[in-house]
Amino acid sequence: MRLFLSMAFAALLITGCSHTNNLAEYDVKGKTCLFRNIVEPEARQVEINIATPSTGSVVGDIIVAVGEGAISGEAYRKLERAVKPEGVAASIAAELEQALKTYLLVDAISKLNDKTAFIVETRLRKCELRSSGSGVFVVIGAEAAIFDRATGNLVWEYGASEDLPIRRSVVPPVDPVTHTTAGIISAVQLTQMSEAEIQEAVQRAAAAVGR
């Protein structure tokens, strides 16, 4: 039964950039697990990336440059305030915790004690808002790992990077009249959202990565 539950849980999360699965060798079911989430240094500052390929004309490229300037400054700061890497990491960790509770019936704790059998870490490595011709996306790169507390051995690890849409674009890649790229248009639409709306969209994306 232990092997079956371990394999069933692993099967739910079998895709991704990296994966280590030694669950069958450890009795994780029903054990006490310490959960903690970490924001790596490279993810502490939210990246804002506006994809603005050349429009094919000097005048068009100048307009694009002006458009980039129009959403810089305070608009960038608003986006940075709205996206909290700590909150993104916490959302991913919460979904992982729920999965472990559901499928392996673990006892989740937030402080180390003598009964702690395993340590579950979620590490946020990338948090980016990206605007392109396809729309606006949140890009999240994260890893999760389970360690055996007694030995320090790695039990299970999974890493992935996901691009999840906040708002999709239905405009042409380059506007034939203004020569403004769709990336700029998408980014302007994003800056028109409230901080609360952006936070909610990003947290939904983070939860999706966790699931």
N, C-alpha and C positions, 0 to 999 in steps of 0.2 A: 504493500500500500504506500509506504514511504517513497519508493522508487516511482510509482505511478504518479503521485501528487507532484513530485519534483519534476518529472518529465512533462506533465501537463502544464505546470506553471512556466517552465522554460519554453514550451512550444508557443506560448502566447507572445513571447518577446524574442523570437528567433532571428529577426532581421535587424540589420544595423551595420555600422561601420566596424565594430569590434565586438567579440563575444567570447566569453569564457564560461563554461558550464561544468562545475563539479558538484552540483546539487545532489546527485545520486550517492555521493560519498559521505554526505553529512545529514544528520537528523535535524532538519530545520523546523519541521512541523511542531507547532505548539510551543516553541522555545521563546525565551525573552530576547528581544532584539533592540539594541540601542540605535535610534535613527538620528542622523545628523546630515545637514546639507552645507556645502562649501561653495563659495563663489571664488573661483580661481582669479588671480591678479589680472589675467588677460580679459576677463569678463566683467570686471568692476566698472568699466566705462562702456556705456552703450555706444555701439558704432551706428552711425547714420550714413548710409551709402545711397547716393542718388545716381543711378545709371543714366548718363546723358551722352550717348554716341553722337558723332557729328551729324548735323542735319544735311550736309552736302553743300552748304554755302557759307561764306564768311559772315554775311549778315545774319543768317540763321543761327550760327554758332555764337555770335555776339548776343543775340536774343536769349539763347539758352543760358549763357553765362550770367546775364541779368536775372533770369529766372532763378538760377541757383542762389544768387545773392538775395533775392526776394524771400527765400525761405530759410535764410541763414539767421544768425544772430538770435533774437528772442525766440523765433520759431524752433530753432534747434534746441535751445535751452528748455523750451516747453516739452519737447519730445523726450529729452533726457530726464526731466523731472517726472514725466509720466511713466517711464519704464524703469522699474526698480529691479536690478539683478537679484537682490536678496529675495524679493517676492517671486520672481520667476523660478529660482532654485527651490523655494519652499513649495510652490505649486507642483513642480515635478516630483519632489520628494513625497508630497501628500498622496499623489496618485500611486506611486510605488508602494508606499505604506499600506494603502487600501488594498492593493493587489495581494500583498503578502498576508494581510489579515484574512482576506477572502479565500485564498487558495491554499495557504499553509498554516492558517490559524495562529499566527505568531502573536506574542504578547509584546506590543510596542511600548517602549519607554523613551524618554528624552534625557534621562540622567543615568550615568553608569552606576551599577550596583553589583553586589556579589553574585546575583543570579543571571547577570547578562551573559548570554551564550554566544550571540553574534552581533556584529556591528555592521549597520547598513549605511553606506555613504552615497550621497548624491552630489556630484561635482558639476557645477555650471562652468563651461569653458568658453562659450561664445553667446553673445546676445546682440543682435543687429537688427535695425530697421532698414529695409532695402526697398527703394522705389525703382521700378523699371517699366518698360512698355506694357508689361502684363498686369501691373498694379503695385500695391504695397504689400510687402511680406515681412513677417518677423522670422528671423533666422536664429534658431536656438541649437547650440551644440552642447551636449551633456553626457555624462557618464554616471552609471550607478554600479555599486559593488557591494558584495556581502563578504565579510571577513569572519573567520572563526576566531573568537576572542582568545581562546586558550592557546592557540598556536600561531595566530596571526596569518594563517594561510588564506589565500584568496579562494572563496567558495564559488562565487558567481560574479561576472562583470559584463556590462552591456554599454556600448557607446554608440551614439548616433547624432547626426546633424539633420535638422528638418527645416524646410522652408514652408511656412504656413501662411496663407493669404489673410490679410486684414481687410483689404478692399481691392477688388479686381478692376482692371481698366477695360473700358470698351471703346477707347479712342484709338485712332491710327497711331502707329509708332512715331510719326512726325506730322504735325498739323500742317496741311498744305498752304494755309494762309499765313499763320504766324511763325511757322517753322519751329514751334516749340515742341520738344520731345514729350512723349507720353510719360516718361519718367518724371519730368518736372510737373506735369499736370497731376499725376498721381500723388506726388509729394505735397503739392499745394492742397489737394483734397484732404490729405492726412493732417496737415497743420490746422485745417478748419475744424477738425474733431476736437472735442474737449479733452482735457487730461484724463477725466474719469472714463470717457469712452475708449481712449487709447489704452488705458490701464486694463480695462475689462477685456478688450480684444487680445491683448498680449497675455493676460492671465489664462484666457481660454486656450490660446496656442500652447502655453506652457503645460497646461493640464493635458492637452492632447499628446504632447511629447511624452509625458509621464505614463499615460495609458499605453 
